[in-house]
Amino acid sequence: MALSDVLPPALLAPYGNYISFHVTGDTGGIKTPANQFLVADKMTDDFTLPANSTPADRPAFFYHLGDVVYYYGLDEYYYEQFYDPYRNYPAPIFAIPGNHDAVLPPNPENTSLEAFLKHFCSPAPVNVTESDGASRTTMTQPGVYFTLNCPFVKFIGLYSNTQDGSGTGVIADNGVVGHAQKQFLIAQLKQAKNFPGAVVLAVHHPPYTMSSDHNPSPGMLADIDDACKQAGFMPDCILSGHSHLYERYTRYINNQQVPFVVCGCGGYPNLTGLKGKQGSAIRPPLEGVDADGNRVVMENYFDQTFGYLRLSVSKTILSCEFVGVSTAAAPGKTLDSFTLDLTQHTLTPFQRP
């Protein structure tokens, strides 16, 4: 899918040198929606550009990392947890499903992902009853895993399913899931080798996390690594949600520094801490080695704030800020930031395109 499928040429014109956009996940504000509305409102505030900005600083879209609704992926939750919070967000919203977007109650009348497909993979953009008069239409994504081609950034979005037996994500197996998605990933990575900009892999379950309530997905990471090996290409950055906090890791692999960013603090009311924290601060950087012997550094984390990512990408750099939100009266605050040099595949001091 191309961004030009949903944005007309006049709205794409500002992104001649770089593009800006939003990312976060786990937004569904079940029970206590105030935090989801707060994050949505601060993201919307980014469309009012300061005096020293250029039109390319205006976010082109919002890419959702999954768990749009809680606790079940049913139509009845989409008004309160999607259409109403983003009523004033003036750009397209793309999404990959999280486990809650697919899970169903006992004895369901619906099928898994039925509601997600209705709202994000519609054959044509339409206003649905659940929008309750909001101007936002359904999205026309080609599937629950898909590639989004934009100026300077290519998103390969995967569906990591509801969970496997250990509560972690899975993109391929020899049972129910099969290998079609992994073959898709291999094909898309091969096509991405000469892309002029950043190639970003998005998947709901995180390959790395220290969340006290969620597990990392080493099996899924092994499948991703194998796909990258077969394709002869490694994505520039990997984004995930699921864990209800912000974490940033750097993985050193094949002479590349690859950022792995977890941003699952988009509004779900229960933030989670880190394993082993026990009331005392864990001071990054924390360094370790993964199952393949790659050096992995946990660079930063925030487990007590809601927020979102604000990214800008050109042909040569990817810049990312984690914006934490606190109150309606206070502006969003950049709590962490990094820049990836796409020519050298190394992290540099933060800079904007």
C-alpha positions as CSV (number, residue, x, y, z in Angstrom):
1,M,0.0,0.0,0.0
2,A,1.2,3.5,-0.8
3,L,0.6,6.6,1.3
4,S,-0.5,8.2,-1.9
5,D,-3.4,5.8,-1.9
6,V,-5.0,7.8,1.0
7,L,-3.3,11.3,0.7
8,P,-3.8,13.4,-2.4
9,P,-0.8,15.0,-4.1
10,A,-1.3,18.4,-2.5
11,L,-1.0,16.9,1.0
12,L,2.1,14.8,0.0
13,A,3.9,17.8,-1.6
14,P,5.5,19.1,1.6
15,Y,7.5,15.9,2.1
16,G,10.0,16.5,-0.7
17,N,13.1,16.3,1.6
18,Y,11.8,14.3,4.7
19,I,8.6,13.1,6.3
20,S,7.2,13.2,9.8
21,F,4.7,10.9,11.5
22,H,3.5,9.5,14.8
23,V,3.7,6.0,16.3
24,T,2.4,4.5,19.5
25,G,0.4,1.4,20.6
26,D,-1.8,0.0,23.3
27,T,-4.1,3.0,23.2
28,G,-7.5,1.5,24.1
29,G,-8.7,3.4,27.1
30,I,-11.0,0.8,28.6
31,K,-12.5,1.9,32.0
32,T,-10.4,5.1,32.4
33,P,-10.2,6.8,28.9
34,A,-8.6,10.1,30.1
35,N,-5.1,9.0,29.4
36,Q,-5.9,7.9,25.8
37,F,-7.6,11.2,25.1
38,L,-4.6,13.1,26.6
39,V,-2.2,11.3,24.3
40,A,-4.5,11.8,21.3
41,D,-4.9,15.5,22.1
42,K,-1.1,16.1,22.4
43,M,-0.5,14.3,19.1
44,T,-3.1,16.5,17.5
45,D,-1.3,19.6,19.0
46,D,1.7,18.6,16.9
47,F,-0.2,19.8,13.8
48,T,0.1,23.4,15.1
49,L,3.6,24.1,14.0
50,P,5.9,26.5,15.8
51,A,7.4,29.4,13.9
52,N,10.7,27.8,13.1
53,S,9.1,24.7,11.5
54,T,8.7,23.7,7.9
55,P,5.6,22.1,6.4
56,A,7.4,18.7,6.4
57,D,7.3,18.8,10.2
58,R,3.5,18.3,10.0
59,P,2.8,14.6,10.8
60,A,1.7,12.8,7.6
61,F,0.0,9.9,9.5
62,F,-0.2,7.9,12.7
63,Y,1.0,4.3,12.7
64,H,-0.6,2.3,15.4
65,L,1.3,-0.6,17.0
66,G,-1.7,-2.7,18.0
67,D,-4.2,-3.2,20.8
68,V,-6.5,-0.5,19.4
69,V,-9.3,-1.8,21.6
70,Y,-9.6,-3.8,24.9
71,Y,-10.3,-6.3,26.1
72,Y,-11.9,-8.0,23.1
73,G,-11.7,-7.2,19.4
74,L,-15.3,-6.4,18.9
75,D,-17.2,-3.6,17.0
76,E,-18.8,-2.3,20.2
77,Y,-15.5,-1.0,21.5
78,Y,-14.5,1.0,18.5
79,Y,-16.4,4.2,19.1
80,E,-15.2,4.8,22.6
81,Q,-11.7,3.6,22.1
82,F,-10.9,4.7,18.5
83,Y,-13.3,7.0,16.7
84,D,-14.0,9.3,19.6
85,P,-10.5,9.8,20.9
86,Y,-9.1,10.5,17.4
87,R,-12.1,12.6,16.3
88,N,-9.9,15.7,15.9
89,Y,-6.7,13.9,14.6
90,P,-6.4,15.3,11.1
91,A,-4.4,12.6,9.4
92,P,-4.7,8.9,8.3
93,I,-4.3,6.2,10.9
94,F,-2.7,2.9,9.9
95,A,-2.5,-0.1,12.3
96,I,-1.3,-3.6,12.8
97,P,-3.5,-5.7,15.2
98,G,-2.4,-6.5,18.7
99,N,-3.5,-9.6,20.7
100,H,-6.5,-7.8,22.1
101,D,-7.7,-6.8,18.6
102,A,-7.9,-10.5,17.8
103,V,-9.0,-12.1,21.0
104,L,-12.7,-13.0,21.5
105,P,-14.9,-13.7,24.5
106,P,-16.1,-17.2,25.3
107,N,-18.7,-18.5,22.9
108,P,-18.2,-15.7,20.4
109,E,-20.6,-14.9,17.7
110,N,-17.8,-13.2,15.7
111,T,-14.6,-14.5,14.2
112,S,-11.1,-13.3,15.2
113,L,-10.0,-10.0,13.6
114,E,-13.5,-9.5,12.1
115,A,-13.8,-6.0,13.7
116,F,-10.2,-5.0,12.9
117,L,-10.7,-6.0,9.3
118,K,-13.9,-4.0,9.1
119,H,-12.3,-0.8,10.4
120,F,-8.7,-1.0,8.9
121,C,-9.0,-3.3,5.9
122,S,-12.2,-2.2,4.3
123,P,-12.5,-2.6,0.5
124,A,-13.3,1.2,0.3
125,P,-13.3,4.1,2.7
126,V,-16.7,4.4,4.3
127,N,-18.3,6.0,7.4
128,V,-19.4,3.2,9.7
129,T,-22.1,3.3,12.4
130,E,-19.4,3.0,15.1
131,S,-17.9,6.4,14.1
132,D,-21.1,8.1,15.4
133,G,-20.9,10.9,12.8
134,A,-17.1,11.5,13.0
135,S,-15.5,12.3,9.7
136,R,-12.9,9.5,9.9
137,T,-13.6,6.7,7.5
138,T,-12.5,3.1,7.5
139,M,-8.9,2.5,6.3
140,T,-8.2,0.4,3.2
141,Q,-5.2,-1.6,4.2
142,P,-4.6,-4.7,2.1
143,G,-4.4,-7.0,5.1
144,V,-3.5,-7.4,8.8
145,Y,0.2,-7.7,7.7
146,F,1.2,-5.4,4.9
147,T,3.8,-3.0,3.6
148,L,3.2,0.8,3.7
149,N,5.3,2.7,1.2
150,C,5.8,6.4,2.0
151,P,8.3,9.0,1.0
152,F,11.6,8.2,2.8
153,V,10.1,5.4,4.9
154,K,8.8,1.9,4.2
155,F,6.8,0.2,7.0
156,I,6.7,-3.6,7.0
157,G,3.9,-4.4,9.5
158,L,3.5,-7.9,10.9
159,Y,0.7,-9.6,12.8
160,S,2.2,-11.4,15.8
161,N,-1.1,-13.2,16.6
162,T,-2.9,-13.5,19.9
163,Q,-0.1,-15.3,21.6
164,D,1.6,-18.6,21.8
165,G,1.8,-20.9,24.9
166,S,4.2,-18.6,26.7
167,G,2.2,-15.4,26.1
168,T,4.6,-14.1,23.4
169,G,4.2,-13.3,19.8
170,V,4.5,-15.6,16.8
171,I,4.7,-14.8,13.1
172,A,5.3,-18.3,11.8
173,D,5.0,-21.9,13.0
174,N,4.3,-25.5,11.8
175,G,0.8,-25.5,13.2
176,V,-2.0,-23.0,13.0
177,V,-0.1,-19.9,11.8
178,G,1.9,-21.5,9.0
179,H,4.7,-19.8,7.1
180,A,2.9,-17.4,4.6
181,Q,3.7,-14.3,6.7
182,K,7.4,-15.2,7.0
183,Q,7.6,-15.7,3.2
184,F,5.9,-12.3,2.8
185,L,8.5,-10.8,5.1
186,I,11.4,-12.3,3.2
187,A,10.0,-11.1,-0.1
188,Q,9.4,-7.5,1.2
189,L,12.9,-7.4,2.7
190,K,14.4,-8.4,-0.6
191,Q,12.5,-5.6,-2.3
192,A,13.5,-3.1,0.3
193,K,17.3,-3.4,-0.2
194,N,17.6,-0.2,-2.3
195,F,14.9,1.8,-0.7
196,P,15.9,5.5,-0.4
197,G,15.3,6.1,3.3
198,A,14.4,4.0,6.3
199,V,13.0,0.5,6.4
200,V,11.0,0.0,9.6
201,L,9.6,-3.3,10.9
202,A,6.6,-3.0,13.1
203,V,5.2,-5.8,15.1
204,H,3.0,-5.7,18.2
205,H,4.8,-8.2,20.5
206,P,8.3,-6.9,21.4
207,P,11.4,-9.0,20.6
208,Y,13.0,-7.3,23.6
209,T,11.3,-6.1,26.8
210,M,12.0,-6.0,30.5
211,S,8.4,-5.4,31.4
212,S,7.2,-6.9,34.7
213,D,3.9,-8.0,33.1
214,H,4.9,-9.0,29.5
215,N,7.5,-11.4,28.1
216,P,9.9,-10.8,25.2
217,S,9.5,-12.9,22.0
218,P,12.8,-14.7,21.3
219,G,11.1,-17.2,19.0
220,M,9.6,-14.5,16.9
221,L,12.9,-12.7,16.8
222,A,14.6,-15.9,15.6
223,D,12.0,-16.0,12.7
224,I,12.7,-12.4,11.9
225,D,16.4,-13.0,11.9
226,D,16.1,-16.0,9.7
227,A,13.9,-14.0,7.2
228,C,16.6,-11.2,7.2
229,K,19.3,-13.7,6.6
230,Q,17.4,-15.3,3.7
231,A,16.7,-11.9,2.3
232,G,20.2,-10.6,2.8
233,F,18.8,-7.4,4.4
234,M,18.2,-6.1,8.0
235,P,15.6,-3.4,8.7
236,D,16.9,-0.1,10.0
237,C,14.6,0.0,13.1
238,I,12.1,-2.3,14.8
239,L,9.0,-0.8,16.6
240,S,6.7,-2.7,19.0
241,G,4.1,-2.2,21.6
242,H,2.4,-4.7,24.0
243,S,4.5,-3.8,27.0
244,H,2.8,-0.8,28.6
245,L,5.8,1.5,28.9
246,Y,8.6,3.0,26.8
247,E,11.9,1.2,26.2
248,R,14.7,1.6,23.8
249,Y,17.3,-1.0,23.0
250,T,20.3,-1.0,20.5
251,R,21.2,-4.3,19.0
252,Y,24.6,-4.7,17.4
253,I,24.4,-7.0,14.5
254,N,26.3,-7.4,11.2
255,N,28.2,-4.1,11.8
256,Q,24.8,-2.3,12.2
257,Q,23.3,-0.6,15.2
258,V,19.6,-1.4,15.1
259,P,17.2,0.4,17.4
260,F,14.4,-1.7,19.0
261,V,11.8,0.7,20.4
262,V,8.9,-0.4,22.6
263,C,6.1,2.2,22.8
264,G,3.0,0.6,24.4
265,C,2.0,3.6,26.5
266,G,-0.6,5.2,24.2
267,G,-3.5,5.2,26.6
268,Y,-4.3,1.8,28.1
269,P,-4.8,2.7,31.8
270,N,-2.3,0.3,33.5
271,L,1.4,1.2,33.0
272,T,3.8,-1.5,33.9
273,G,7.2,-1.4,35.6
274,L,10.4,-3.3,34.8
275,K,11.4,-6.7,36.1
276,G,13.7,-6.4,39.1
277,K,12.9,-2.7,39.7
278,Q,11.3,-3.3,43.1
279,G,10.9,0.4,43.9
280,S,14.5,1.4,43.1
281,A,15.6,3.0,39.9
282,I,17.2,0.8,37.2
283,R,19.8,3.0,35.6
284,P,20.5,2.4,31.9
285,P,22.5,1.7,29.9
286,L,22.2,-2.0,30.7
287,E,24.3,-4.3,28.5
288,G,23.8,-8.0,27.7
289,V,24.0,-10.6,24.9
290,D,21.1,-12.2,23.2
291,A,20.6,-15.8,22.2
292,D,22.6,-15.3,19.0
293,G,25.6,-13.7,20.8
294,N,24.7,-10.2,19.6
295,R,25.4,-7.3,22.0
296,V,22.2,-5.6,23.2
297,V,22.1,-2.4,25.2
298,M,19.0,-1.1,26.9
299,E,19.5,2.6,26.4
300,N,16.6,4.2,28.2
301,Y,13.1,3.5,29.6
302,F,10.1,5.3,31.0
303,D,7.5,3.2,32.9
304,Q,5.5,5.9,34.6
305,T,4.3,8.1,31.8
306,F,2.0,7.9,28.8
307,G,3.2,9.1,25.4
308,Y,4.0,8.6,21.8
309,L,6.8,8.6,19.2
310,R,7.4,11.5,16.9
311,L,9.6,10.5,14.0
312,S,11.2,12.3,11.0
313,V,13.0,10.5,8.2
314,S,15.0,11.6,5.2
315,K,17.2,9.7,2.8
316,T,20.1,9.8,5.3
317,I,18.7,9.9,8.8
318,L,15.9,8.6,11.0
319,S,15.2,10.8,14.0
320,C,12.9,9.7,16.9
321,E,11.6,11.4,20.0
322,F,9.6,9.8,22.8
323,V,7.1,12.5,23.9
324,G,5.7,12.0,27.4
325,V,2.4,13.6,28.4
326,S,1.2,14.6,31.9
327,T,-1.7,17.0,31.9
328,A,-3.9,18.8,29.5
329,A,-2.3,22.1,30.5
330,A,1.3,21.0,30.0
331,P,2.8,20.5,26.5
332,G,4.2,17.1,25.6
333,K,7.8,16.8,26.7
334,T,10.6,15.0,24.9
335,L,12.0,12.5,27.4
336,D,14.2,10.4,25.1
337,S,15.5,10.9,21.5
338,F,17.9,9.4,19.1
339,T,19.1,9.7,15.5
340,L,20.1,6.8,13.2
341,D,22.5,7.5,10.4
342,L,21.1,5.5,7.6
343,T,24.3,5.6,5.5
344,Q,26.5,4.2,8.3
345,H,23.8,2.3,10.3
346,T,25.0,3.9,13.5
347,L,23.4,6.0,16.2
348,T,24.5,9.7,16.4
349,P,23.6,12.7,18.6
350,F,20.0,13.7,18.0
351,Q,19.3,15.9,15.0
352,R,16.3,16.7,12.9
353,P,16.4,16.4,9.1
